[in-house]
Each structure stands twice: as C-alpha cells, then as structure tokens.
C-alpha cells in the first residue's frame, strides 16, 4: 500500500488551531461512540435532548458536531450506563459522507501535529440515524428499519478496494447487476454501467440495535437497505423532463428476493452503503437505523415524523452502549 507518512498538508488539511479541516474539531473532541446524521438540525436536537455534560458544540460549513454524555433513564432503559458520545453531521449523500468519515478516522488514528499514524488507537462504533423510504407494503410509516446489508447504487464506495465481507455480498452484487441491466434499454448511454456494490452492517451492531428496540418496546424491522446516488431519479422519482436510466428502480428492487432467510429489501436512503463499506474495511463496527417516513407502495408520506425519529435515536444510543459492553 502506497501510504506515505508524514502526510502532506494537501492530503491532510489541518487549520492553524490544530483542527481537522471540514469538521473543524480536534482529536480530543471525538468520542469512540458516534451517531451520524444527515441533518445538522437533527445533530443539534440530539445534543440538546439526549446528551448532557456537553464538552463541545461546534458548527462549520453546516456540519454540526456535539460531544457529551448519554444518560438514558426510565424503567426499560435504566440498565444502560452513561456513555460518552459524539453526534455529527454527514450532509446528504455519500460524497459528503466520505469526507466526514475520513476525518473521523483521521481524528482517531492520526497525530495531527506530526501528521503520522498513531501507534495505538481505540475502536470506533458508529451508527447512522436517518430517514428513509420504505419499499415493502407492510411497513407502517414511522417504523425504524435496521440495516443488515446495504446496496450501494452510488459510486463513492468504488474508490475504496474493500474485500467482500462475506459470500452473500459477492453473490448479491452479481445478481443485482444482472437485474438492473435487464431493466435498462440496451441502447441507453449507461446500459450495463450501473453496478451496485453490496456490503454488510457489522453483525454486532445489528444485534445491538435489535436488542435495544426489544428492550425499549419499539417495533422495528431488519432488512437490506439501498443507498442511492440521489433522491429523485436514483430512487425512482420521475419528475424531471429527462428520462431516468432505470425506470421505477424502487419497484424493481422491492420485488427482488435476496435469499437471506426471508429478509427483503426494506428501504432506500443515501448513506448506509459507504458507511458500512469504509468502516467495515477498517475493522470498525458500523450500522444504520433509518425510520420509514414514506411508503413507496402506498405512495404515502409522514410529514409529522419527529416522534418516530426520537425512537430511532433512543434505539441507537442504547445500542451503542450494548455494543461497547459486548466487546
């Protein structure tokens, strides 16, 4: 691997105060347990509502980062001990997420003063909490969906040569490539060039999220998540005067049987694929829980989803504590 250190200022931008460039925070501001959200307003809400003993709240370029301690109380969550937690913003889509994840890793693994890798560093646990469109007709609006495998139709992950996490990922990539190609016009400009990559959420995080939801008495679903390169045509929303490369891709994917013990492709969003791809390749534990605020079969949308998102946040915070205790 050609990874020369010390890293140059151009490769690893650090400002005059010793802060990583885009997030504009220092290594001591980062906790080992992380929630990542797309909406900066949601990051602020989590900091205000769920975290106490706040160490830092910082915003730069619309990216909000808050580090504090999660104290969950109540009969069902009282077993969870206080946990130092960072919540930060990814922005929308994998290109923005790629920047943030790389900076989180650099804060954890690199001495920013010397620009050299640390000889020792802790293990990061990270969970994406977001919103998504449910693909299955039996998914009620407000249901938190726990990602088991993520299907990336974006291209950010293709710049990172991560081995297949398991044999299912390799099989699914081939099957999904064949399926999507079969639904495209052979004369289309990008025929055969849209090739999904498939990766896996860390089983420890998946298990912790399931245990957390059960402990809290919140009904959830587990299944595959499609991460798309955009919100409209990339998710089957045909509202522009330009023909989509794949017509009704949401309907194409919801019928697909992944052959994983009855699991289905449950939802579409824009970040989980790259999160699991990069962090899985680094050996860190990652996962995602995204509330279904739309149902693509019923064509319904829940504009009042605040309580549902709070449920997903609570599940994720409890799950981070469970995962950390499990080692």
Protein Blocks (a to p, Z undefined) as FASTA:
>chain_A
ZZdddddfklmccdfkopafklopafklpcfbdcddfblklmmmmmmmmpghifbdcdee
hiacdddddddedjklmmpccdddddddebeajklmmmmmmmmmmmmmpcfklopacfbd
cddddddddddddfbfklcghiacddfbdcdfbfklmmpccddfblklmmmmmmmmmmmm
mmpcfkbmkgokaccddddddfklmmmmmmmmmmnopacddddddddfbfklmnopafbf
bdcfbghkllmmmmpcghpghiacfbdcfklmmmmmmmmmnopacddddddfbdfklopa
cfblmlmmmmmmmmmmmmmmmmmmnZZ
